[in-house]
């Protein structure tokens, strides 16, 4: 597969389009949330260049709890409104952070992380979790990543049974 961080926006958009097709095929017919999130984190870890962590945090009892991921050990609990992930939940919108060291209240689970993107995952309009991706490079993520990853989040939202834990 070509580098998802292609030099030209058109190439990056095309790569996200291909990744979208791959993810739909990977998740087709499977609705188990844990299985799907584990496979998605593995797929994104294989495909995305210059990242050091990719995974999910899931809402439980009004806080984010660590879910399936690829990377170094991570923070287990994040309060809504705290750090980049908690801000994504509180604001119910994607957070694109060029330099995490300039983000007020950033939670440093891995000191090697320098940029981050967090996309909320929703069920019936309510945030049920987030897709969190970190990079050791400052400015790693851009608006093409936002667009591409938000579309992938839509695939994840549709594929998963968010009520399986009795929520």
Number of C-alpha atoms within 10 A of each C-alpha: 7 9 12 19 20 14 9 8 14 11 16 19 18 14 20 23 15 13 20 19 13 13 19 15 10 14 20 12 10 12 16 15 20 16 13 21 22 16 18 24 22 17 17 19 20 11 17 16 14 15 22 19 23 25 24 27 26 22 21 14 9 12 19 24 17 19 20 19 24 21 16 11 10 15 14 11 15 20 17 18 15 18 17 26 29 25 20 26 29 15 13 17 16 23 20 21 21 19 17 23 16 11 13 10 13 15 17 14 12 17 9 13 20 22 23 26 26 27 25 29 28 19 14 8 8 11 18 22 27 28 27 22 26 24 25 18 17 15 15 21 21 13 10 16 19 17 14 18 20 19 15 21 19 14 18 22 19 15 19 20 16 20 11 11 8 5 8
